[in-house]
Amino acid sequence: MNINNLKSVIDSYRDFPQEGIVFRDVLPILRNPDIFSDLIKKMSSSKVLENSDAIIAIDARGFI
């Protein structure tokens, strides 16, 4: 996976929702099947995941 391809689809909005914050919108990754597939493959091949018994995630504001 080329990290530049991933970075190229992530939109950034400066000073949102307030000054000094850069909001990064990752939704465009889901709109690009090739990049999304590459990302999932890369994440799932991580040594951290291979050595884990469970994965716990917190959902916030509708994040996937």
C-alpha positions as a Python dict, from the first residue, in 0.01 Angstrom:
ca = {
    (1, 'M'): (0, 0, 0),
    (2, 'N'): (130, 339, -93),
    (3, 'I'): (82, 581, 197),
    (4, 'N'): (69, 874, -47),
    (5, 'N'): (-242, 725, -210),
    (6, 'L'): (-404, 706, 130),
    (7, 'K'): (-304, 1061, 224),
    (8, 'S'): (-428, 1195, -109),
    (9, 'V'): (-790, 1094, -37),
    (10, 'I'): (-807, 1223, 321),
    (11, 'D'): (-958, 1572, 329),
    (12, 'S'): (-839, 1825, 588),
    (13, 'Y'): (-1040, 2116, 722),
    (14, 'R'): (-843, 2371, 923),
    (15, 'D'): (-1000, 2544, 1220),
    (16, 'F'): (-1294, 2303, 1236),
    (17, 'P'): (-1491, 2280, 1458),
    (18, 'Q'): (-1290, 2553, 1625),
    (19, 'E'): (-973, 2748, 1565),
    (20, 'G'): (-654, 2547, 1606),
    (21, 'I'): (-806, 2210, 1516),
    (22, 'V'): (-751, 2030, 1187),
    (23, 'F'): (-1040, 1794, 1115),
    (24, 'R'): (-938, 1499, 896),
    (25, 'D'): (-1224, 1346, 698),
    (26, 'V'): (-1150, 978, 626),
    (27, 'L'): (-1486, 908, 459),
    (28, 'P'): (-1333, 936, 108),
    (29, 'I'): (-1133, 619, 187),
    (30, 'L'): (-1463, 430, 192),
    (31, 'R'): (-1553, 573, -148),
    (32, 'N'): (-1237, 434, -305),
    (33, 'P'): (-1261, 52, -308),
    (34, 'D'): (-898, -7, -407),
    (35, 'I'): (-751, 213, -134),
    (36, 'F'): (-1000, 83, 124),
    (37, 'S'): (-912, -278, 38),
    (38, 'D'): (-538, -206, 56),
    (39, 'L'): (-584, -36, 393),
    (40, 'I'): (-779, -330, 538),
    (41, 'K'): (-516, -577, 413),
    (42, 'K'): (-234, -368, 560),
    (43, 'M'): (-409, -324, 894),
    (44, 'S'): (-501, -692, 921),
    (45, 'S'): (-144, -806, 856),
    (46, 'S'): (-10, -605, 1150),
    (47, 'K'): (199, -793, 1409),
    (48, 'V'): (-5, -620, 1678),
    (49, 'L'): (-320, -791, 1550),
    (50, 'E'): (-149, -1126, 1506),
    (51, 'N'): (-42, -1120, 1872),
    (52, 'S'): (-380, -1002, 2009),
    (53, 'D'): (-654, -1207, 2168),
    (54, 'A'): (-919, -937, 2120),
    (55, 'I'): (-969, -595, 1966),
    (56, 'I'): (-1183, -334, 2140),
    (57, 'A'): (-1289, -7, 1980),
    (58, 'I'): (-1495, 286, 2098),
    (59, 'D'): (-1748, 431, 1857),
    (60, 'A'): (-1798, 806, 1873),
    (61, 'R'): (-2016, 1042, 1672),
    (62, 'G'): (-2097, 779, 1412),
    (63, 'F'): (-1740, 677, 1335),
    (64, 'I'): (-1704, 334, 1183),
}
